[in-house]
Amino acid sequence: MKLAIKLFGPEARAAGSGELVVDVAALPIGCDALRRRVAEVEPKLTNLLVTARFAVNYTFVDADHMIGADDEVAIINQVCGG
């Protein structure tokens, strides 16, 4: 199955795109498992994934959150400023 992941900021720059399509064995998939799969598919993101968070359907989720076929997924790194 294919899962599209939106990328922003440093992740988008590293991947050269605002979206990454990842093949996964099955859905649902946990965020931790997807993080590992993203690092396999796009090694340039490996260091950034350490501090990045997943947002599913516009809401930040925990590492054990399960992602389904109809979910919108984004990887967003730490943001600071005011």
mmCIF file as gemmi writes it, N, C-alpha and C atoms, coordinates in Angstrom:
data_model
loop_
_atom_site.group_PDB
_atom_site.id
_atom_site.type_symbol
_atom_site.label_atom_id
_atom_site.label_alt_id
_atom_site.label_comp_id
_atom_site.label_asym_id
_atom_site.label_entity_id
_atom_site.label_seq_id
_atom_site.pdbx_PDB_ins_code
_atom_site.Cartn_x
_atom_site.Cartn_y
_atom_site.Cartn_z
_atom_site.occupancy
_atom_site.B_iso_or_equiv
_atom_site.pdbx_formal_charge
_atom_site.auth_seq_id
_atom_site.auth_asym_id
_atom_site.pdbx_PDB_model_num
ATOM 1 N N . MET Axp A 1 ? 0.835 -1.171 0 1 0 ? 1 A 1
ATOM 2 C CA . MET Axp A 1 ? 0 0 0 1 0 ? 1 A 1
ATOM 3 C C . MET Axp A 1 ? 0.883 1.239 0 1 0 ? 1 A 1
ATOM 4 N N . LYS Axp A 2 ? 0.369 2.279 -0.604 1 0 ? 2 A 1
ATOM 5 C CA . LYS Axp A 2 ? 1.102 3.54 -0.654 1 0 ? 2 A 1
ATOM 6 C C . LYS Axp A 2 ? 0.478 4.53 0.32 1 0 ? 2 A 1
ATOM 7 N N . LEU Axp A 3 ? 1.35 5.277 0.985 1 0 ? 3 A 1
ATOM 8 C CA . LEU Axp A 3 ? 0.919 6.291 1.938 1 0 ? 3 A 1
ATOM 9 C C . LEU Axp A 3 ? 1.653 7.586 1.607 1 0 ? 3 A 1
ATOM 10 N N . ALA Axp A 4 ? 0.896 8.642 1.342 1 0 ? 4 A 1
ATOM 11 C CA . ALA Axp A 4 ? 1.48 9.954 1.052 1 0 ? 4 A 1
ATOM 12 C C . ALA Axp A 4 ? 1.681 10.703 2.364 1 0 ? 4 A 1
ATOM 13 N N . ILE Axp A 5 ? 2.86 11.282 2.513 1 0 ? 5 A 1
ATOM 14 C CA . ILE Axp A 5 ? 3.202 12.019 3.729 1 0 ? 5 A 1
ATOM 15 C C . ILE Axp A 5 ? 3.615 13.423 3.336 1 0 ? 5 A 1
ATOM 16 N N . LYS Axp A 6 ? 2.97 14.419 3.928 1 0 ? 6 A 1
ATOM 17 C CA . LYS Axp A 6 ? 3.317 15.811 3.662 1 0 ? 6 A 1
ATOM 18 C C . LYS Axp A 6 ? 4.556 16.184 4.465 1 0 ? 6 A 1
ATOM 19 N N . LEU Axp A 7 ? 5.451 16.927 3.821 1 0 ? 7 A 1
ATOM 20 C CA . LEU Axp A 7 ? 6.688 17.37 4.447 1 0 ? 7 A 1
ATOM 21 C C . LEU Axp A 7 ? 6.744 18.894 4.426 1 0 ? 7 A 1
ATOM 22 N N . PHE Axp A 8 ? 7.317 19.468 5.47 1 0 ? 8 A 1
ATOM 23 C CA . PHE Axp A 8 ? 7.448 20.911 5.576 1 0 ? 8 A 1
ATOM 24 C C . PHE Axp A 8 ? 8.863 21.27 6.009 1 0 ? 8 A 1
ATOM 25 N N . GLY Axp A 9 ? 9.253 22.517 5.764 1 0 ? 9 A 1
ATOM 26 C CA . GLY Axp A 9 ? 10.518 23.052 6.264 1 0 ? 9 A 1
ATOM 27 C C . GLY Axp A 9 ? 11.72 22.202 5.932 1 0 ? 9 A 1
ATOM 28 N N . PRO Axp A 10 ? 12.535 21.878 6.949 1 0 ? 10 A 1
ATOM 29 C CA . PRO Axp A 10 ? 13.781 21.153 6.685 1 0 ? 10 A 1
ATOM 30 C C . PRO Axp A 10 ? 13.558 19.767 6.08 1 0 ? 10 A 1
ATOM 31 N N . GLU Axp A 11 ? 12.467 19.126 6.43 1 0 ? 11 A 1
ATOM 32 C CA . GLU Axp A 11 ? 12.191 17.801 5.846 1 0 ? 11 A 1
ATOM 33 C C . GLU Axp A 11 ? 11.914 17.921 4.35 1 0 ? 11 A 1
ATOM 34 N N . ALA Axp A 12 ? 11.129 18.913 3.964 1 0 ? 12 A 1
ATOM 35 C CA . ALA Axp A 12 ? 10.83 19.123 2.549 1 0 ? 12 A 1
ATOM 36 C C . ALA Axp A 12 ? 12.1 19.472 1.771 1 0 ? 12 A 1
ATOM 37 N N . ARG Axp A 13 ? 12.942 20.309 2.364 1 0 ? 13 A 1
ATOM 38 C CA . ARG Axp A 13 ? 14.203 20.666 1.697 1 0 ? 13 A 1
ATOM 39 C C . ARG Axp A 13 ? 15.104 19.446 1.542 1 0 ? 13 A 1
ATOM 40 N N . ALA Axp A 14 ? 15.215 18.638 2.587 1 0 ? 14 A 1
ATOM 41 C CA . ALA Axp A 14 ? 16.085 17.458 2.529 1 0 ? 14 A 1
ATOM 42 C C . ALA Axp A 14 ? 15.589 16.453 1.499 1 0 ? 14 A 1
ATOM 43 N N . ALA Axp A 15 ? 14.283 16.267 1.422 1 0 ? 15 A 1
ATOM 44 C CA . ALA Axp A 15 ? 13.714 15.289 0.488 1 0 ? 15 A 1
ATOM 45 C C . ALA Axp A 15 ? 13.564 15.855 -0.916 1 0 ? 15 A 1
ATOM 46 N N . GLY Axp A 16 ? 13.649 17.191 -1.042 1 0 ? 16 A 1
ATOM 47 C CA . GLY Axp A 16 ? 13.496 17.816 -2.348 1 0 ? 16 A 1
ATOM 48 C C . GLY Axp A 16 ? 12.052 17.869 -2.814 1 0 ? 16 A 1
ATOM 49 N N . SER Axp A 17 ? 11.107 17.739 -1.866 1 0 ? 17 A 1
ATOM 50 C CA . SER Axp A 17 ? 9.689 17.725 -2.222 1 0 ? 17 A 1
ATOM 51 C C . SER Axp A 17 ? 8.846 17.973 -0.971 1 0 ? 17 A 1
ATOM 52 N N . GLY Axp A 18 ? 7.644 18.464 -1.186 1 0 ? 18 A 1
ATOM 53 C CA . GLY Axp A 18 ? 6.712 18.667 -0.084 1 0 ? 18 A 1
ATOM 54 C C . GLY Axp A 18 ? 5.889 17.44 0.227 1 0 ? 18 A 1
ATOM 55 N N . GLU Axp A 19 ? 6.141 16.368 -0.496 1 0 ? 19 A 1
ATOM 56 C CA . GLU Axp A 19 ? 5.404 15.13 -0.241 1 0 ? 19 A 1
ATOM 57 C C . GLU Axp A 19 ? 6.295 13.929 -0.537 1 0 ? 19 A 1
ATOM 58 N N . LEU Axp A 20 ? 6.157 12.922 0.278 1 0 ? 20 A 1
ATOM 59 C CA . LEU Axp A 20 ? 6.889 11.671 0.119 1 0 ? 20 A 1
ATOM 60 C C . LEU Axp A 20 ? 5.871 10.549 0.093 1 0 ? 20 A 1
ATOM 61 N N . VAL Axp A 21 ? 5.937 9.714 -0.929 1 0 ? 21 A 1
ATOM 62 C CA . VAL Axp A 21 ? 5.049 8.556 -1.014 1 0 ? 21 A 1
ATOM 63 C C . VAL Axp A 21 ? 5.842 7.321 -0.61 1 0 ? 21 A 1
ATOM 64 N N . VAL Axp A 22 ? 5.315 6.621 0.381 1 0 ? 22 A 1
ATOM 65 C CA . VAL Axp A 22 ? 6.014 5.488 0.977 1 0 ? 22 A 1
ATOM 66 C C . VAL Axp A 22 ? 5.18 4.223 0.793 1 0 ? 22 A 1
ATOM 67 N N . ASP Axp A 23 ? 5.82 3.169 0.348 1 0 ? 23 A 1
ATOM 68 C CA . ASP Axp A 23 ? 5.158 1.864 0.306 1 0 ? 23 A 1
ATOM 69 C C . ASP Axp A 23 ? 5.241 1.243 1.685 1 0 ? 23 A 1
ATOM 70 N N . VAL Axp A 24 ? 4.105 0.804 2.202 1 0 ? 24 A 1
ATOM 71 C CA . VAL Axp A 24 ? 4.06 0.105 3.486 1 0 ? 24 A 1
ATOM 72 C C . VAL Axp A 24 ? 3.397 -1.249 3.255 1 0 ? 24 A 1
ATOM 73 N N . ALA Axp A 25 ? 3.766 -2.223 4.077 1 0 ? 25 A 1
ATOM 74 C CA . ALA Axp A 25 ? 3.25 -3.583 3.904 1 0 ? 25 A 1
ATOM 75 C C . ALA Axp A 25 ? 1.747 -3.641 4.137 1 0 ? 25 A 1
ATOM 76 N N . ALA Axp A 26 ? 1.277 -2.92 5.143 1 0 ? 26 A 1
ATOM 77 C CA . ALA Axp A 26 ? -0.142 -2.971 5.474 1 0 ? 26 A 1
ATOM 78 C C . ALA Axp A 26 ? -0.527 -1.742 6.28 1 0 ? 26 A 1
ATOM 79 N N . LEU Axp A 27 ? -1.783 -1.411 6.22 1 0 ? 27 A 1
ATOM 80 C CA . LEU Axp A 27 ? -2.349 -0.35 7.051 1 0 ? 27 A 1
ATOM 81 C C . LEU Axp A 27 ? -3.44 -0.963 7.899 1 0 ? 27 A 1
ATOM 82 N N . PRO Axp A 28 ? -3.615 -0.546 9.129 1 0 ? 28 A 1
ATOM 83 C CA . PRO Axp A 28 ? -2.95 0.592 9.76 1 0 ? 28 A 1
ATOM 84 C C . PRO Axp A 28 ? -1.501 0.286 10.116 1 0 ? 28 A 1
ATOM 85 N N . ILE Axp A 29 ? -0.738 1.364 10.284 1 0 ? 29 A 1
ATOM 86 C CA . ILE Axp A 29 ? 0.663 1.28 10.678 1 0 ? 29 A 1
ATOM 87 C C . ILE Axp A 29 ? 0.893 2.289 11.801 1 0 ? 29 A 1
ATOM 88 N N . GLY Axp A 30 ? 1.688 1.928 12.775 1 0 ? 30 A 1
ATOM 89 C CA . GLY Axp A 30 ? 2.008 2.826 13.874 1 0 ? 30 A 1
ATOM 90 C C . GLY Axp A 30 ? 3.003 3.889 13.443 1 0 ? 30 A 1
ATOM 91 N N . CYS Axp A 31 ? 2.964 5.027 14.108 1 0 ? 31 A 1
ATOM 92 C CA . CYS Axp A 31 ? 3.873 6.129 13.771 1 0 ? 31 A 1
ATOM 93 C C . CYS Axp A 31 ? 5.342 5.725 13.897 1 0 ? 31 A 1
ATOM 94 N N . ASP Axp A 32 ? 5.689 4.953 14.917 1 0 ? 32 A 1
ATOM 95 C CA . ASP Axp A 32 ? 7.087 4.518 15.066 1 0 ? 32 A 1
ATOM 96 C C . ASP Axp A 32 ? 7.526 3.655 13.889 1 0 ? 32 A 1
ATOM 97 N N . ALA Axp A 33 ? 6.672 2.739 13.469 1 0 ? 33 A 1
ATOM 98 C CA . ALA Axp A 33 ? 6.991 1.887 12.326 1 0 ? 33 A 1
ATOM 99 C C . ALA Axp A 33 ? 7.092 2.721 11.05 1 0 ? 33 A 1
ATOM 100 N N . LEU Axp A 34 ? 6.219 3.693 10.896 1 0 ? 34 A 1
ATOM 101 C CA . LEU Axp A 34 ? 6.268 4.556 9.717 1 0 ? 34 A 1
ATOM 102 C C . LEU Axp A 34 ? 7.527 5.415 9.737 1 0 ? 34 A 1
ATOM 103 N N . ARG Axp A 35 ? 7.927 5.895 10.903 1 0 ? 35 A 1
ATOM 104 C CA . ARG Axp A 35 ? 9.17 6.671 11.02 1 0 ? 35 A 1
ATOM 105 C C . ARG Axp A 35 ? 10.366 5.843 10.516 1 0 ? 35 A 1
ATOM 106 N N . ARG Axp A 36 ? 10.421 4.58 10.919 1 0 ? 36 A 1
ATOM 107 C CA . ARG Axp A 36 ? 11.51 3.707 10.458 1 0 ? 36 A 1
ATOM 108 C C . ARG Axp A 36 ? 11.438 3.498 8.945 1 0 ? 36 A 1
ATOM 109 N N . ARG Axp A 37 ? 10.229 3.329 8.424 1 0 ? 37 A 1
ATOM 110 C CA . ARG Axp A 37 ? 10.05 3.101 6.986 1 0 ? 37 A 1
ATOM 111 C C . ARG Axp A 37 ? 10.446 4.346 6.191 1 0 ? 37 A 1
ATOM 112 N N . VAL Axp A 38 ? 10.088 5.514 6.68 1 0 ? 38 A 1
ATOM 113 C CA . VAL Axp A 38 ? 10.465 6.761 6.006 1 0 ? 38 A 1
ATOM 114 C C . VAL Axp A 38 ? 11.985 6.881 5.95 1 0 ? 38 A 1
ATOM 115 N N . ALA Axp A 39 ? 12.67 6.558 7.027 1 0 ? 39 A 1
ATOM 116 C CA . ALA Axp A 39 ? 14.137 6.622 7.047 1 0 ? 39 A 1
ATOM 117 C C . ALA Axp A 39 ? 14.75 5.652 6.036 1 0 ? 39 A 1
ATOM 118 N N . GLU Axp A 40 ? 14.11 4.499 5.844 1 0 ? 40 A 1
ATOM 119 C CA . GLU Axp A 40 ? 14.602 3.537 4.842 1 0 ? 40 A 1
ATOM 120 C C . GLU Axp A 40 ? 14.424 4.083 3.433 1 0 ? 40 A 1
ATOM 121 N N . VAL Axp A 41 ? 13.276 4.674 3.178 1 0 ? 41 A 1
ATOM 122 C CA . VAL Axp A 41 ? 12.939 5.162 1.84 1 0 ? 41 A 1
ATOM 123 C C . VAL Axp A 41 ? 13.719 6.429 1.497 1 0 ? 41 A 1
ATOM 124 N N . GLU Axp A 42 ? 13.87 7.322 2.473 1 0 ? 42 A 1
ATOM 125 C CA . GLU Axp A 42 ? 14.556 8.59 2.248 1 0 ? 42 A 1
ATOM 126 C C . GLU Axp A 42 ? 15.584 8.829 3.352 1 0 ? 42 A 1
ATOM 127 N N . PRO Axp A 43 ? 16.777 8.233 3.195 1 0 ? 43 A 1
ATOM 128 C CA . PRO Axp A 43 ? 17.807 8.327 4.236 1 0 ? 43 A 1
ATOM 129 C C . PRO Axp A 43 ? 18.199 9.759 4.602 1 0 ? 43 A 1
ATOM 130 N N . LYS Axp A 44 ? 17.988 10.714 3.708 1 0 ? 44 A 1
ATOM 131 C CA . LYS Axp A 44 ? 18.321 12.113 4.005 1 0 ? 44 A 1
ATOM 132 C C . LYS Axp A 44 ? 17.48 12.659 5.159 1 0 ? 44 A 1
ATOM 133 N N . LEU Axp A 45 ? 16.375 12.011 5.476 1 0 ? 45 A 1
ATOM 134 C CA . LEU Axp A 45 ? 15.498 12.459 6.553 1 0 ? 45 A 1
ATOM 135 C C . LEU Axp A 45 ? 15.832 11.838 7.903 1 0 ? 45 A 1
ATOM 136 N N . THR Axp A 46 ? 16.72 10.872 7.939 1 0 ? 46 A 1
ATOM 137 C CA . THR Axp A 46 ? 16.98 10.102 9.153 1 0 ? 46 A 1
ATOM 138 C C . THR Axp A 46 ? 17.273 10.99 10.364 1 0 ? 46 A 1
ATOM 139 N N . ASN Axp A 47 ? 18.199 11.916 10.25 1 0 ? 47 A 1
ATOM 140 C CA . ASN Axp A 47 ? 18.551 12.773 11.388 1 0 ? 47 A 1
ATOM 141 C C . ASN Axp A 47 ? 17.402 13.698 11.783 1 0 ? 47 A 1
ATOM 142 N N . LEU Axp A 48 ? 16.639 14.159 10.818 1 0 ? 48 A 1
ATOM 143 C CA . LEU Axp A 48 ? 15.517 15.057 11.109 1 0 ? 48 A 1
ATOM 144 C C . LEU Axp A 48 ? 14.371 14.329 11.789 1 0 ? 48 A 1
ATOM 145 N N . LEU Axp A 49 ? 14.219 13.052 11.499 1 0 ? 49 A 1
ATOM 146 C CA . LEU Axp A 49 ? 13.112 12.283 12.078 1 0 ? 49 A 1
ATOM 147 C C . LEU Axp A 49 ? 13.239 12.096 13.59 1 0 ? 49 A 1
ATOM 148 N N . VAL Axp A 50 ? 14.439 12.258 14.106 1 0 ? 50 A 1
ATOM 149 C CA . VAL Axp A 50 ? 14.659 12.079 15.545 1 0 ? 50 A 1
ATOM 150 C C . VAL Axp A 50 ? 13.808 13.063 16.352 1 0 ? 50 A 1
ATOM 151 N N . THR Axp A 51 ? 13.691 14.303 15.88 1 0 ? 51 A 1
ATOM 152 C CA . THR Axp A 51 ? 12.949 15.32 16.625 1 0 ? 51 A 1
ATOM 153 C C . THR Axp A 51 ? 11.598 15.661 16.003 1 0 ? 51 A 1
ATOM 154 N N . ALA Axp A 52 ? 11.288 15.072 14.864 1 0 ? 52 A 1
ATOM 155 C CA . ALA Axp A 52 ? 10.037 15.378 14.179 1 0 ? 52 A 1
ATOM 156 C C . ALA Axp A 52 ? 8.849 14.694 14.84 1 0 ? 52 A 1
ATOM 157 N N . ARG Axp A 53 ? 7.674 15.298 14.638 1 0 ? 53 A 1
ATOM 158 C CA . ARG Axp A 53 ? 6.433 14.714 15.141 1 0 ? 53 A 1
ATOM 159 C C . ARG Axp A 53 ? 5.516 14.414 13.964 1 0 ? 53 A 1
ATOM 160 N N . PHE Axp A 54 ? 4.647 13.449 14.169 1 0 ? 54 A 1
ATOM 161 C CA . PHE Axp A 54 ? 3.638 13.146 13.166 1 0 ? 54 A 1
ATOM 162 C C . PHE Axp A 54 ? 2.357 13.897 13.501 1 0 ? 54 A 1
ATOM 163 N N . ALA Axp A 55 ? 1.734 14.426 12.482 1 0 ? 55 A 1
ATOM 164 C CA . ALA Axp A 55 ? 0.399 14.993 12.602 1 0 ? 55 A 1
ATOM 165 C C . ALA Axp A 55 ? -0.505 14.142 11.718 1 0 ? 55 A 1
ATOM 166 N N . VAL Axp A 56 ? -1.605 13.695 12.272 1 0 ? 56 A 1
ATOM 167 C CA . VAL Axp A 56 ? -2.569 12.895 11.525 1 0 ? 56 A 1
ATOM 168 C C . VAL Axp A 56 ? -3.889 13.647 11.559 1 0 ? 56 A 1
ATOM 169 N N . ASN Axp A 57 ? -4.387 13.943 10.373 1 0 ? 57 A 1
ATOM 170 C CA . ASN Axp A 57 ? -5.632 14.71 10.247 1 0 ? 57 A 1
ATOM 171 C C . ASN Axp A 57 ? -5.563 16.013 11.047 1 0 ? 57 A 1
ATOM 172 N N . TYR Axp A 58 ? -4.432 16.718 10.888 1 0 ? 58 A 1
ATOM 173 C CA . TYR Axp A 58 ? -4.207 18.046 11.464 1 0 ? 58 A 1
ATOM 174 C C . TYR Axp A 58 ? -4.018 18.054 12.978 1 0 ? 58 A 1
ATOM 175 N N . THR Axp A 59 ? -3.732 16.916 13.573 1 0 ? 59 A 1
ATOM 176 C CA . THR Axp A 59 ? -3.536 16.839 15.018 1 0 ? 59 A 1
ATOM 177 C C . THR Axp A 59 ? -2.251 16.077 15.31 1 0 ? 59 A 1
ATOM 178 N N . PHE Axp A 60 ? -1.398 16.634 16.17 1 0 ? 60 A 1
ATOM 179 C CA . PHE Axp A 60 ? -0.202 15.906 16.571 1 0 ? 60 A 1
ATOM 180 C C . PHE Axp A 60 ? -0.615 14.645 17.324 1 0 ? 60 A 1
ATOM 181 N N . VAL Axp A 61 ? 0.1 13.56 17.048 1 0 ? 61 A 1
ATOM 182 C CA . VAL Axp A 61 ? -0.24 12.272 17.66 1 0 ? 61 A 1
ATOM 183 C C . VAL Axp A 61 ? 0.991 11.668 18.329 1 0 ? 61 A 1
ATOM 184 N N . ASP Axp A 62 ? 0.747 10.714 19.22 1 0 ? 62 A 1
ATOM 185 C CA . ASP Axp A 62 ? 1.815 10.001 19.906 1 0 ? 62 A 1
ATOM 186 C C . ASP Axp A 62 ? 2.428 8.941 18.998 1 0 ? 62 A 1
ATOM 187 N N . ALA Axp A 63 ? 3.587 8.437 19.417 1 0 ? 63 A 1
ATOM 188 C CA . ALA Axp A 63 ? 4.329 7.456 18.628 1 0 ? 63 A 1
ATOM 189 C C . ALA Axp A 63 ? 3.568 6.16 18.401 1 0 ? 63 A 1
ATOM 190 N N . ASP Axp A 64 ? 2.638 5.828 19.293 1 0 ? 64 A 1
ATOM 191 C CA . ASP Axp A 64 ? 1.912 4.572 19.147 1 0 ? 64 A 1
ATOM 192 C C . ASP Axp A 64 ? 0.597 4.721 18.373 1 0 ? 64 A 1
ATOM 193 N N . HIS Axp A 65 ? 0.318 5.926 17.878 1 0 ? 65 A 1
ATOM 194 C CA . HIS Axp A 65 ? -0.909 6.163 17.112 1 0 ? 65 A 1
ATOM 195 C C . HIS Axp A 65 ? -0.897 5.332 15.828 1 0 ? 65 A 1
ATOM 196 N N . MET Axp A 66 ? -2.032 4.746 15.497 1 0 ? 66 A 1
ATOM 197 C CA . MET Axp A 66 ? -2.149 3.936 14.283 1 0 ? 66 A 1
ATOM 198 C C . MET Axp A 66 ? -2.705 4.797 13.144 1 0 ? 66 A 1
ATOM 199 N N . ILE Axp A 67 ? -2.061 4.714 11.995 1 0 ? 67 A 1
ATOM 200 C CA . ILE Axp A 67 ? -2.428 5.485 10.814 1 0 ? 67 A 1
ATOM 201 C C . ILE Axp A 67 ? -3.168 4.569 9.849 1 0 ? 67 A 1
ATOM 202 N N . GLY Axp A 68 ? -4.326 5.033 9.401 1 0 ? 68 A 1
ATOM 203 C CA . GLY Axp A 68 ? -5.142 4.264 8.473 1 0 ? 68 A 1
ATOM 204 C C . GLY Axp A 68 ? -5.053 4.801 7.049 1 0 ? 68 A 1
ATOM 205 N N . ALA Axp A 69 ? -5.71 4.101 6.137 1 0 ? 69 A 1
ATOM 206 C CA . ALA Axp A 69 ? -5.646 4.428 4.718 1 0 ? 69 A 1
ATOM 207 C C . ALA Axp A 69 ? -6.226 5.804 4.39 1 0 ? 69 A 1
ATOM 208 N N . ASP Axp A 70 ? -7.213 6.253 5.125 1 0 ? 70 A 1
ATOM 209 C CA . ASP Axp A 70 ? -7.87 7.519 4.823 1 0 ? 70 A 1
ATOM 210 C C . ASP Axp A 70 ? -7.311 8.704 5.596 1 0 ? 70 A 1
ATOM 211 N N . ASP Axp A 71 ? -6.253 8.494 6.364 1 0 ? 71 A 1
ATOM 212 C CA . ASP Axp A 71 ? -5.678 9.562 7.176 1 0 ? 71 A 1
ATOM 213 C C . ASP Axp A 71 ? -4.742 10.446 6.35 1 0 ? 71 A 1
ATOM 214 N N . GLU Axp A 72 ? -4.742 11.747 6.676 1 0 ? 72 A 1
ATOM 215 C CA . GLU Axp A 72 ? -3.762 12.658 6.105 1 0 ? 72 A 1
ATOM 216 C C . GLU Axp A 72 ? -2.601 12.741 7.09 1 0 ? 72 A 1
ATOM 217 N N . VAL Axp A 73 ? -1.399 12.473 6.604 1 0 ? 73 A 1
ATOM 218 C CA . VAL Axp A 73 ? -0.221 12.381 7.471 1 0 ? 73 A 1
ATOM 219 C C . VAL Axp A 73 ? 0.784 13.463 7.094 1 0 ? 73 A 1
ATOM 220 N N . ALA Axp A 74 ? 1.343 14.093 8.117 1 0 ? 74 A 1
ATOM 221 C CA . ALA Axp A 74 ? 2.394 15.085 7.913 1 0 ? 74 A 1
ATOM 222 C C . ALA Axp A 74 ? 3.493 14.855 8.924 1 0 ? 74 A 1
ATOM 223 N N . ILE Axp A 75 ? 4.718 15.153 8.519 1 0 ? 75 A 1
ATOM 224 C CA . ILE Axp A 75 ? 5.858 15.134 9.434 1 0 ? 75 A 1
ATOM 225 C C . ILE Axp A 75 ? 6.262 16.587 9.645 1 0 ? 75 A 1
ATOM 226 N N . ILE Axp A 76 ? 6.275 16.992 10.92 1 0 ? 76 A 1
ATOM 227 C CA . ILE Axp A 76 ? 6.555 18.383 11.241 1 0 ? 76 A 1
ATOM 228 C C . ILE Axp A 76 ? 7.635 18.41 12.322 1 0 ? 76 A 1
ATOM 229 N N . ASN Axp A 77 ? 8.711 19.129 12.041 1 0 ? 77 A 1
ATOM 230 C CA . ASN Axp A 77 ? 9.793 19.225 13.004 1 0 ? 77 A 1
ATOM 231 C C . ASN Axp A 77 ? 9.486 20.293 14.033 1 0 ? 77 A 1
ATOM 232 N N . GLN Axp A 78 ? 10.311 20.35 15.043 1 0 ? 78 A 1
ATOM 233 C CA . GLN Axp A 78 ? 10.108 21.308 16.118 1 0 ? 78 A 1
ATOM 234 C C . GLN Axp A 78 ? 10.079 22.726 15.559 1 0 ? 78 A 1
ATOM 235 N N . VAL Axp A 79 ? 9.16 23.504 16.091 1 0 ? 79 A 1
ATOM 236 C CA . VAL Axp A 79 ? 9.002 24.879 15.657 1 0 ? 79 A 1
ATOM 237 C C . VAL Axp A 79 ? 9.227 25.761 16.874 1 0 ? 79 A 1
ATOM 238 N N . CYS Axp A 80 ? 10 26.815 16.702 1 0 ? 80 A 1
ATOM 239 C CA . CYS Axp A 80 ? 10.176 27.746 17.808 1 0 ? 80 A 1
ATOM 240 C C . CYS Axp A 80 ? 10.101 29.162 17.273 1 0 ? 80 A 1
ATOM 241 N N . GLY Axp A 81 ? 9.849 30.038 18.128 1 0 ? 81 A 1
ATOM 242 C CA . GLY Axp A 81 ? 9.713 31.437 17.731 1 0 ? 81 A 1
ATOM 243 C C . GLY Axp A 81 ? 8.454 32.015 18.337 1 0 ? 81 A 1
ATOM 244 N N . GLY Axp A 82 ? 8.168 33.229 18.008 1 0 ? 82 A 1
ATOM 245 C CA . GLY Axp A 82 ? 7.012 33.86 18.599 1 0 ? 82 A 1
ATOM 246 C C . GLY Axp A 82 ? 6.229 34.685 17.654 1 0 ? 82 A 1
